[in-house]
Amino acid sequence: MARDQQGFSLIELLIVVAIILVIAAIAIPNLMRSRIAANQASAIESCRMINTAEVAYYTSYGIGYSSSLIQLAPPAAGALANSSAAGYLDSVMAGGVKSGYLYAYTPTALDPAGHYQQFTLNANPSQPGISVTSSYFTDYTHVIRGRTGGPASAADSAVAQ
């Protein structure tokens, strides 16, 4: 008695699932490494953007560096840029969290007129080892420094720029 076969047998389906699992096991670690590399590149570029925004703020307003990243954010709709909302960074970056990093900005060296003449910026992983592995540091010298396995500081090596 001849039997008409329609569809796939259980063995054929199991073989297809096994092949998909093998491909996934190979691809997922590479995907995670790519994501970490992209987040780290984003952090370096964000440090560059903040350095550039600080230089623009310093030269435009003549009152030293900003006292917070919020001062570099865009002004409210319809308002003109000023020293409280200069418009040099987007609102996400001015919020201090982006691409798996927390940005800690600290103004330093207050002059007699009450203006900050220096600053430091740390870009630290929000979830160390999961979405990123390196930390970054920059300051008023505008050199970006990096370190793997802990917070970066002025003593660490400069990243390739």
C-alpha positions in Angstrom: 0.0 0.0 0.0 1.5 3.3 -1.1 1.4 6.1 1.3 1.4 9.8 0.2 3.8 11.8 2.3 2.9 15.4 3.0 5.1 17.7 5.1 8.3 16.8 6.9 9.2 14.0 9.2 10.1 14.6 12.9 13.7 13.7 12.1 14.0 16.2 9.3 12.5 19.0 11.6 15.0 18.0 14.4 17.9 18.2 12.0 16.8 21.7 10.9 16.4 22.9 14.5 19.9 21.5 15.4 21.5 23.3 12.4 19.8 26.6 13.5 21.1 26.2 17.1 24.6 25.5 15.9 24.5 28.7 13.7 23.1 30.7 16.7 25.8 29.4 19.0 28.4 30.7 16.6 26.8 34.0 15.8 25.6 35.2 19.2 29.1 35.7 20.8 30.2 37.6 17.7 27.1 39.8 17.9 27.8 40.6 21.6 31.5 41.5 20.8 30.3 43.7 18.0 27.8 45.4 20.3 30.5 46.0 23.0 32.8 47.5 20.3 30.1 49.8 19.0 29.2 51.0 22.5 32.9 51.7 23.3 33.3 53.6 20.0 30.1 55.6 20.8 31.6 56.5 24.3 34.8 57.8 22.8 32.9 59.9 20.2 30.6 61.2 23.0 33.6 62.3 25.0 34.9 64.1 21.8 31.5 65.8 21.4 31.4 66.9 25.0 35.0 68.3 24.7 34.0 70.2 21.5 30.8 71.5 23.2 32.8 72.7 26.2 35.3 74.6 24.0 32.4 76.2 22.1 30.7 77.1 25.4 33.9 78.5 26.8 34.6 80.7 23.8 31.0 81.7 23.1 30.0 82.9 26.5 33.4 83.9 28.0 32.3 82.6 31.5 34.5 79.5 31.6 33.3 75.9 31.2 29.7 74.9 32.0 28.7 73.8 35.5 26.8 70.8 34.2 26.0 68.9 31.0 22.5 70.2 31.2 23.8 73.7 30.3 25.0 72.3 27.0 21.5 70.9 26.1 19.2 72.6 23.6 16.9 75.4 24.8 13.2 75.0 25.1 11.1 75.1 21.9 11.0 78.6 20.6 13.7 80.0 23.0 17.1 81.3 22.0 20.3 79.6 23.1 21.9 81.1 26.1 24.5 80.1 28.8 21.8 78.0 30.6 20.8 76.1 27.5 23.5 76.5 24.9 22.3 73.9 22.4 25.7 72.3 21.9 24.6 68.7 22.9 21.4 66.8 22.2 19.1 66.2 25.2 20.1 62.5 25.5 23.8 63.3 25.8 23.2 66.2 28.1 21.3 63.7 30.3 24.5 61.8 30.9 23.4 58.3 29.8 24.1 56.9 26.4 24.9 53.5 24.8 25.6 51.7 28.1 27.6 54.5 29.6 27.0 56.9 32.5 28.8 60.3 32.0 29.9 62.0 35.2 30.9 65.6 34.5 32.6 67.6 37.2 33.6 71.3 36.8 36.7 72.3 38.7 39.1 75.3 39.3 36.7 78.0 40.2 38.2 81.4 39.4 37.6 84.6 41.5 34.7 85.6 39.2 32.9 82.3 39.9 33.7 80.7 36.5 35.0 77.1 36.1 38.3 77.0 34.3 38.7 73.2 34.2 36.5 70.1 34.1 36.8 66.3 34.2 34.5 63.8 32.5 34.3 60.1 33.2 32.4 57.7 31.0 31.8 54.6 33.1 29.9 51.4 32.1 26.3 51.3 33.4 26.6 47.5 33.5 30.3 46.6 33.6 31.2 43.6 31.5 27.7 43.2 30.0 27.3 45.9 27.5 30.8 47.4 27.7 34.2 46.6 29.2 36.2 49.9 29.2 35.9 53.2 30.9 37.0 56.6 29.5 38.2 59.9 31.0 38.8 63.3 29.6 39.4 66.7 31.0 40.1 70.3 30.0 43.2 69.1 28.1 40.8 67.3 25.7 42.8 64.1 25.7 40.6 61.0 25.9 42.0 58.2 28.1 40.8 54.7 28.5 41.1 51.8 30.9 39.7 48.3 30.9 38.5 46.8 34.2 37.9 50.0 36.3 37.3 53.7 36.1 39.7 55.6 33.9 41.8 58.6 35.1 44.3 61.2 34.0 47.0 58.6 34.6 45.8 56.2 32.0 46.9 55.9 28.4 45.3 58.0 25.7 43.1 56.2 23.3 43.9 56.4 19.6 42.2 59.5 18.1 
